[in-house]
Amino acid sequence: MAGNGTNGNPLAFRLRFTDVYAKRGDRWQMVAWQSTKLPLIELKGSSS
């Protein structure tokens, strides 16, 4: 994911996620989903 910081420099952040599926009958169904945003990283010297 990306965006702009308060000083105008681009920001990037990472996500870590987990999906849990269970087979119910003849199909797979998502039964749980979780995500965590990891710390922001400011990209120095980049211009957009």
C-alpha positions as CSV (number, residue, x, y, z in Angstrom):
1,M,0.0,0.0,0.0
2,A,1.2,3.5,-0.6
3,G,0.3,7.1,0.1
4,N,1.9,10.5,1.0
5,G,3.4,11.5,4.3
6,T,2.9,14.8,6.1
7,N,6.1,16.2,4.6
8,G,5.1,15.2,1.0
9,N,7.4,12.2,0.8
10,P,5.8,8.9,-0.4
11,L,4.9,6.4,2.3
12,A,4.7,2.7,2.0
13,F,3.4,0.1,4.4
14,R,3.1,-3.6,4.4
15,L,0.3,-5.9,5.4
16,R,0.5,-9.4,6.8
17,F,-2.6,-11.5,6.4
18,T,-4.0,-14.9,7.0
19,D,-7.0,-16.6,5.4
20,V,-8.5,-19.8,6.9
21,Y,-10.6,-22.1,4.7
22,A,-12.7,-25.1,5.6
23,K,-14.0,-27.7,3.2
24,R,-17.8,-28.0,3.8
25,G,-19.4,-30.6,1.7
26,D,-18.0,-30.3,-1.8
27,R,-16.7,-26.7,-1.6
28,W,-14.2,-24.6,0.2
29,Q,-15.5,-21.8,2.4
30,M,-13.5,-18.9,4.0
31,V,-14.2,-19.1,7.7
32,A,-11.7,-16.5,9.0
33,W,-9.6,-13.6,7.8
34,Q,-7.2,-11.4,9.7
35,S,-4.7,-8.7,8.7
36,T,-2.1,-6.7,10.5
37,K,-0.6,-3.4,9.2
38,L,3.2,-3.5,9.7
39,P,5.1,-0.2,10.6
40,L,5.2,2.6,8.0
41,I,8.4,3.1,5.9
42,E,9.1,6.5,4.6
43,L,10.8,6.4,1.2
44,K,13.5,9.2,1.2
45,G,14.5,11.0,-1.9
46,S,11.6,9.8,-4.0
47,S,9.6,12.3,-6.0
48,S,6.2,11.7,-7.6
